[in-house]
Amino acid sequence: MLSLLKIRNLALVDELIWEPEPGFLAITGETGAGKSVIMGGISLVLGERADKSRIRSGETQCSLEAVFHINNPQNINDILEEAGVPPCEEGALVIRRLITANGNRQFINNTPVTLNLLRQIGGGLVDMHHPEAHRSLTSQERQLDLLDAFAENANCLNHYRQAYRRWLDARAAYRDLLESEMANERELDFLRHQVDEIENAAFTAEEAAELEANWQRARNAGRLRDTALPMAHLIEGADDSVISQLQQLVRSARDLERLDASCAAWLAPLTGIVEELEDLAAHLQDYVSELCGDPEELARLEERISTLDTLKRKYGADFETIQAHLNACRERLDSIDNREEMLRQLAEQERKLFAELKIAAAALSDSRRKAAPKLAKDFLLHARQLGFRQSHFDVALTPLNEPGPHGTEEVDFLFGPNPGEPLKSLKLIASSGELARVMLALKSALANRDDTPLLVFDEIDANVGGEIARAVGMKMRELGNNHQVISITHFPQVAALANYHYLISKSTVNERTVSQLRQVSDEHRVNELMRMLGTGGEAAHAHAISLLNIEH
């Protein structure tokens, strides 16, 4: 149930703190007093989109907070855990929203969440009904939901949906391959050409990595030789070469050492320098001798580098990408070449999963067929108490040509409010008042099977007479035995039946209009019922008291 609702700076409400009781609660007030703010506040808590126009004039932000106490929060906790949100502590779920001119934020159990998650959670907390919403009752998907809820076949429906998804995946895989089988020879030729072109080039990762460097060295062999040879001659090979001069230095150093032994330590590196330069000269000679000056080798390298560049332009920027493209082409060719066997396997898999789907569908259909007449019977029991005394109702199930996401049949609720008239689909009923009572009758039939903790009815009694309004109130009171029920109403017959009566009113404070919500009881409640009756005096007072005395 909803145990706390806080609203700040929403429309006419500057601050509202409401701790609703369990059972059937009625909210009344004059037109324009702000009753819709309660409905709007709950809608926003459940994830309705909001913009800055909802913020109270002169304020910069609007905030809402709701606390729900849930008897069995396991399903909600599973959703929260998957989203990384802390679970409900002792069954308490805390939702908070902040609406500003720059954007909105929402929190569950003090953790930021997405609007989609808030809607997902909210959908299982509150079932809201208002005059514009009853048309959803005419959709076949909504009617199936109601029938399945009455049949209590959640496990059966979940089993069917899992089987349906598996069959859809298998059918899609078969059809995809079947379409690929129709690939023409042009595609096959193109695939084979690409494979042949890459395979015939016969590149390895090592060759691809070294080829460019080898090509650059071979192409510039003359310049490299012209640079390296003078270096070798300068170091060694001429009378005035570096090594010749260093050797003279070494001889002089040895003379110094003989005359003064203390010079040995810092003259020693000269010998090492000579040895290193000799090694360098040898390396330069080897490098020059290895430089390719063979025109044929140069032509071969040029051809290979051209081949590699062509492959890069066509299939990828580097060897790894080219190789990945080759593997993809091979796999595609294999899939086409082996498609007959694969088609046979996929067709067999589809047949197997379709057989499993038929078993799940049969169980679901059987559950619905058994529940349909029971739902019709229970509905009529409540509908006749709501003024449809000679009405008729039927739940028609029509098989589909092939399985769908919700089963293998579609449903249509057929209703005849008056005797002698044929049953008609609910979508052909024009009166919103009739649809509202149909919805209430269905909710009453589902009362013991619907685990939604809070039901909110916004002027569901619109366009009905006083006697019917009383029947509507009685149904809401009965629903209050299993749910928390909030009704925003203009009818005193409905308000008098509520376990708790709240009055919303507006007043002027510091030259600002504000809406306030407070519980009324005893004489204050009598006065509010008199206002709703639209008359005054002792007769109206007695009528209001009689409503309370009769109904309670």
HUBEL-V828655 format. One line per field, one symbol per residue. ss: DSSP state (2 for helix, 1 for strand, 0 for the rest). phi: phi as a letter, one per 30 degrees, with the letter a starting at -180 (. if undefined). Layout:
# HUBEL-V828655
ss: ???
phi: ???
This chain:
# HUBEL-V828655
ss: 011111111100111111000001111100000022222222222000000222100000111111111000022222222200000010011111111100111111001100222222222001111100222222022222222222200222222222222222222222222222200022222222222222222000222222222222222022222222222222200000022222222222222222202222222022222222222222222222220000222222222222222222222000222222222222222222202222222222222222222222222222222222222222222222200000011111111111110011111111110000000112220002222222222222200000000111110000000222222222222220000111110002222000011111111110011111111102222222222220002222222222222220
phi: .dcabcbbichdddabbbcdddjccccbldeidkedddddddddddjddbbddddeejccabbbbbbcccdbdeddddddddciceddchiccccbbbcbdckbbbbbhicdbddddedddddccbccbbedddddddddddddeddddddhceddddddddddddddddddddddddddddeddddddddddddddddddhdcdddddceddddddddceddddddddedddddakcdcdddedddddddddddddddbdddedcceeeddddddddddddddddedddddcdedddddddddddddddddddbldbdddddddddddddddddddcdddddddddddddddddddddddddddddddddeddddddededdddcjddbdbbbccccdcdbebdckcbccbdcbbdbdicddbdedcddddddddddeddddddcedcdcddbcccchdcdibddddeddddddddddddcbdbcbcbccddddddddbccccbbbcbhibdbcbbbdcahdddedddddddibbidddddddddeddddc
